[in-house]
Amino acid sequence: RRARPRPGLRMGMGNTFGRLFRISTWGESHGGGVGVTIDGCPPRLPLTVEDIQAELARRRPGQSRIVTPRNEADAAEIL
């Protein structure tokens, strides 16, 4: 018997999560970059590069023993 996918969670080429805010990832981690598309944002929701960069900084190497030892710069950019 195959398990049914949970509503709001779809896996495939990249990943998509959520219902109200739908987050879809794309790209290659060791290629040109990784991106995220956010669907469902209300108009004029203030979101800045600094907001995203603060979250990326949490996964920098050396933050804890469970993060990756990689040494790659993570720089947010809103397109």
C-alpha positions in Angstrom: 0.0 0.0 0.0 1.5 3.3 -1.1 1.4 6.2 1.3 -0.6 9.2 0.2 1.3 12.5 0.1 0.3 15.0 2.8 -1.7 18.0 1.6 0.5 21.0 1.0 3.7 19.0 0.7 4.9 18.1 -2.8 8.3 16.7 -3.7 9.8 16.5 -7.1 12.5 18.4 -9.0 13.1 20.8 -6.2 10.7 21.0 -3.3 7.4 22.8 -2.6 6.1 23.3 0.9 3.0 25.0 2.3 -0.5 26.1 1.6 -0.9 29.9 2.4 2.7 30.7 1.7 4.0 28.2 -0.8 7.8 27.9 -0.9 9.4 26.3 -3.9 13.1 25.7 -4.2 15.1 25.3 -7.4 18.7 25.3 -8.6 21.9 23.5 -7.8 23.7 23.9 -4.5 27.1 23.5 -6.2 26.1 25.2 -9.4 25.1 28.7 -10.2 22.9 29.0 -7.1 19.8 27.9 -5.3 16.6 29.9 -5.4 13.3 30.1 -3.7 10.0 31.2 -5.1 7.4 32.4 -2.5 3.8 32.3 -3.7 0.9 33.7 -1.7 2.6 36.8 -0.2 0.2 39.6 0.5 0.8 42.8 -1.4 3.2 45.3 0.1 4.5 42.8 2.6 7.9 44.3 3.7 10.6 41.7 2.9 14.2 42.8 2.5 17.5 41.1 1.6 18.5 41.8 5.2 15.6 39.7 6.5 16.7 36.8 4.4 20.4 37.2 5.0 19.9 37.0 8.8 18.3 33.6 8.3 21.1 32.5 6.0 23.7 33.6 8.6 22.2 31.0 11.0 23.5 28.2 8.8 27.0 29.5 8.4 29.8 27.0 9.2 31.0 27.0 12.8 27.6 28.1 14.2 27.1 24.7 15.9 28.4 21.1 15.6 25.5 20.1 13.4 26.0 22.5 10.5 28.0 21.6 7.5 31.8 22.3 7.4 31.4 23.8 3.9 33.0 27.2 3.3 30.7 28.8 0.8 29.4 32.3 1.0 25.6 32.6 1.1 24.4 35.9 -0.3 20.7 36.7 -0.6 19.3 38.5 -3.6 15.8 39.4 -4.4 15.0 39.2 -8.1 
